[in-house]
Structures are given as C-alpha cells and as structure tokens.
Amino acid sequence: MIRCFEMTDLGLMSYFLDIEVVQHNDGIFISQKKYASDILKKFKMEHSKPIFTPIEEKLKMTRESDGKRVDSTHYKILIGSLKYLSATRPNIIIYGVGLLSRYMEEPRVSHL
C-alpha cells in the first residue's frame, strides 16, 4: 500500500472513533470505557449507581402515555450514543436501546 498511497506509519493503533484499542501478543482488546464515561457526564449521570441489567425488569412501556413530554432531540442524542456504545458491548445494550428507540418520536416520562 505504501507504494500506491502516500502514508505515514504511526505505530500501533490505540484509539479510533471513540474505541480504545489495546494490542498484546495474545490478542487485540477493544473497549469504550472513556466513551461510556463521557456519555454519563454528558447526561449528568456520572454519579448513578451501576446495575446488572440495563433496563428495569417487567417495565411496561406504551405509546399512549399521559406522561410529561421530554425533549425529543435530547432523547435521540442519548439513544444514538447508546447505540454507538453497543459496538463493544452488544450483550448489555442492544435490548434496552432497541426498546427505548421505539419511542423516539414522542418520548415521555411517566411514573408508575
């Protein structure tokens, strides 16, 4: 490729598109620890308690809600951030984000 394209060798990759890359002899490991931390800070949740499941058990959601409307742009940014986080953590993110993304047009908050 160096013969065909002008390029510079910058060494081993360590960070690319908010994905941290650690390369060892026994494998390549990727994570988004900093990105996840940045999401928590951006949405003022950095002091939240960690939980095992990303969505409340037996949560019932409907489109017909009398709840308070929330800013759909803010909600869409949050869902998009979580979808990108699923690049490295699909096991804990996909179901919850998929469920929440169904309500992106008119997100509402309701307390049961």
N, C-alpha and C positions, 0 to 999 in steps of 0.2 A: 504494500500500500504506500510505503514511503516513496517508491519510485513514481507512482502515479499522482500522489497528492502531497501538497506541502503540509507538513505536520511536525509537531514537537512532542517528544516523549516526556510526559510529566510524571512518570513513575506509576506506582500502583494507585488505583482509584481508592479514595477514602470517603468521598461524599458526592452524591449525584442526585439531583432533583429531590432533595429532602430525604434521601435514603442513605444511611450510613453504611459503608462497606468496609468490612474487616477481612483481610486475606491472610490466611495461615497455610502452612503446608498440608494440614488435614482438611481444608475446605475454605469456602468463602461464606461469610456470615453477613446478613443484611438486617438492618433494623431501622425504625423510625422513632427512636426514643426522643430525640430533640424535637422532631415534628409534633409528636404527641404532646410533649410538654408545652410547645408553642400554642397548640390548639387550646389546651386547658387555660393558659394565660389569656389568650385572645377572648375567650368566652367567660372569663372570670370564674374559673372552676378549679384553679390550681390547688386550692385547699380542700377539695372534695375528698371524701373517703373512697378508696378503691373498692370495687365489688367484683365478685367472681363472674356474674353474668351481666352483659351489657344492657339488658332490658328487664324491666320489672316483671316478675313471674305473674302469670294469669292477668296481664294487663289487657284491658278491653278498650279498643280504640274504634271510633266511628267517625264518619264524615259529618254526620248530623249532630253537631255539638253546640250546646249553649254556652260553651266556654268563651273566655276572653280571647279575641284575635291577637295574634302576635305578628311582628314584622316578618313578612314572607321572605324578604331579601336576606335578613339576618339568619333566618331558618335555613334557607337554601345554601348559604355560605357554610353553615355548620354541617349540613348533610354532605355537601361536596367535600369538605375537609375530612369527614369521617370515611367517605368512600375512598379517598386517596390513601388514607391510613390503612385501608384493607389490603393494600398491595403487599404488606408484610405480615398482617395479622388477620387473614380471612376467617379463621376459626372463631374469633370473638366478635367480629364486626359485622359480617355480611347480613345475618338475620335481622339484627336490630336496626341497622341502617336501611335495609330493604323495607322493613315495616314502617319506619318513620318517613321514608321518602314518598310513601303513598299519599302523604298529607301536605305536600309542598305547596300546592296552590292556595290553600286557605288554612294554614296551621293555626291551631287554637290550643289554649291551655285550659284544662278543666280539672277540678279536684273532686275525686270520688269520695 
